[in-house]
């Protein structure tokens, strides 16, 4: 599910398309590249390195984009927390829009969304379901709110490595009953405990959705090599234990953790939901298009040509 002009408005307007992020100064309000000033570092005693509440765009809370935390946490480069709060038609105006060079994963915590893509898929995804779209060298898709009522969840973008960024597109839609889980954790990507996602991740990574009741505890041991680690809270609040102190994370916050082999312990202060990502770092530049992230200007240019060809076909079919 992608809202053109809301969830899909991920690229800062003042960044020049086609330049690698390593060569850019960010102009976003929450910019953290380099990560100074706006986000003061946590105490050296804390496992948390940086934290943010992002920026609000109506029902969308932009927690991460390629010019701020996405540069710190790549391959995870973009994250939205969305919550319609039951308002009618919060994402009116959906339509086909393109992507390339990334994979997107939308997790529905409550409510439902409808979807359609140029790979021929269409349908309704209920709460607990997952939408996976590996855009590769170019794909168009669209969607919006499903059945009446509140819809909540997270939308994540993942940067693809060079061998996949111009490859074929892939779309996978998983109903709640086929999303594997281990105790309170739904495994959206990768593996945790006894559960392994049916979706093949583009590089070594885990992405989990966790629900805890007030007072419950849960811990996560980062796999070897997963030096990228973060979490974002969708509902309630949790304590993160990092001896000799604890940090409280509340709804709408995203935190980046310091690299460590030690496990992280969470304790719910109230009924809580959060997502957690860990990965081997993505050691490539982030080269931005209007709806794309690539590793080079050459790859971006080739993908834009493919996107344009799909657009021509959609116009001929009367879909644009």
C-alpha positions, -999 to 999 in steps of 0.1 A, spaced: 0 0 0 15 33 -11 -2 67 -9 10 90 -37 17 123 -20 18 108 15 35 74 22 51 76 -12 65 111 -7 98 98 6 124 117 -13 132 152 -1 123 177 -27 155 197 -23 178 167 -30 191 165 -65 181 133 -82 208 110 -92 234 121 -67 247 96 -41 237 103 -5 273 104 5 277 136 -15 247 154 -2 237 177 27 202 169 38 175 196 39 149 177 59 138 189 92 149 157 109 181 154 89 209 135 106 236 132 80 260 137 96 241 127 127 247 158 149 227 186 164 191 176 158 195 142 175 219 145 205 236 112 213 223 91 242 243 85 273 273 62 267 256 39 292 226 34 269 224 8 241 205 35 221 227 56 199 200 79 183 162 84 185 136 103 166 98 109 164 101 118 127 77 141 109 39 139 106 21 140 72 -16 136 81 -22 100 91 15 92 82 44 95 106 76 95 86 102 79 109 130 72 85 140 84 50 172 80 30 187 114 40 185 108 77 182 75 97 180 56 64 216 65 57 226 53 92 205 21 90 208 10 54 197 -14 39 166 -2 58 162 33 42 126 44 48 99 37 74 63 51 78 40 45 107 5 50 94 -28 52 114 -60 63 98 -78 65 133 -109 54 115 -113 85 94 -131 80 61 -110 80 29 -77 90 45 -57 79 15 -80 92 -12 -64 97 -46 -44 64 -47 -33 53 -81 -5 35 -99 29 48 -92 64 34 -99 94 21 -79 128 7 -87 159 -4 -69 141 -11 -36 118 -37 -20 89 -25 1 72 -44 29 39 -32 44 27 -48 76 -10 -44 86 -14 -43 123 -51 -34 123 -77 -30 96 -71 -38 59 -57 -24 27 -65 -31 -10 -37 -35 -35 -30 -38 -73 2 -41 -93 15 -44 -128 25 -80 -121 -12 -88 -122 -20 -91 -85 -51 -75 -69 -69 -80 -36 -75 -71 0 -49 -76 27 -63 -80 63 -48 -73 97 -17 -94 103 -10 -96 65 21 -86 46 26 -70 13 61 -75 -3 71 -58 -35 106 -62 -48 107 -35 -75 140 -45 -91 144 -26 -124 109 -12 -123 73 -18 -113 41 2 -109 15 -5 -82 -13 12 -62 -38 6 -35 -55 23 -5 -76 17 25 -97 -14 26 -128 -20 47 -142 8 68 -126 14 101 -92 21 116 -61 9 97 -27 9 113 7 -5 103 42 1 91 57 5 56 94 -2 51 117 3 22 148 -18 18 177 -9 -6 186 -37 -30 222 -48 -37 236 -43 -73 227 -79 -84 190 -73 -77 184 -36 -83 178 -40 -120 164 -76 -118 128 -87 -123 101 -74 -100 84 -97 -75 52 -93 -55 41 -115 -26 10 -110 -5 8 -131 27 -24 -136 46 -21 -135 84 -23 -173 89 9 -179 68 30 -153 84 52 -174 108 57 -165 144 77 -174 174 59 -165 207 50 -128 204 71 -121 173 58 -123 137 87 -130 114 81 -107 84 116 -112 69 145 -135 79 144 -160 108 138 -158 145 136 -188 169 117 -215 152 101 -193 125 114 -184 91 97 -160 66 85 -174 33 98 -142 17 134 -144 5 152 -113 18 175 -95 -6 205 -96 18 210 -110 54 184 -93 76 155 -99 100 124 -78 103 100 -87 132 66 -74 144 62 -79 182 31 -76 204 34 -76 242 8 -73 269 16 -49 298 43 -64 320 55 -90 294 91 -93 285 108 -103 253 145 -104 242 163 -103 208 197 -117 201 212 -101 170 227 -127 146 264 -126 139 272 -98 115 239 -79 121 255 -46 132 225 -26 119 198 -27 146 167 -5 152 132 -6 166 100 16 162 70 16 184 35 15 168 14 13 200 20 17 237 54 19 254 83 -4 262 114 -3 283 147 -13 267 171 -28 293 207 -17 288 224 -22 321 230 -2 343 200 18 329 167 15 311 153 36 282 116 41 276 104 40 240 69 54 233 44 52 204 58 70 173 95 67 183 123 51 163 157 43 178 190 31 164 210 9 186 248 8 190 264 -23 174 267 -51 200 266 -88 202 246 -86 234 209 -94 235 183 -66 239 156 -70 264 121 -53 261 95 -49 288 60 -36 279 49 -7 301 14 -11 286 0 -32 258 25 -25 231 34 -32 195 67 -26 178 88 -36 148 125 -45 149 150 -47 121 186 -60 121 209 -66 92 243 -69 77 252 -33 65 244 -22 29 278 -10 18 267 10 -12 257 46 -20 220 56 -20 213 73 -54 179 88 -54 151 90 -79 116 104 -74 104 69 -63 136 49 -64 169 42 -46 198 27 -65 235 22 -60 247 42 -90 235 69 -114 238 43 -143 214 19 -126 190 47 -118 190 59 -154 183 24 -168 155 18 -143 139 51 -152 137 40 -188 120 8 -178 95 27 -156 87 50 -185 80 20 -208 56 6 -182 39 40 -180 33 40 -217 16 6 -215 -6 17 -186 -17 48 -205 -26 26 -235 -46 3 -211 -65 33 -197 -50 29 -162 -33 62 -161 
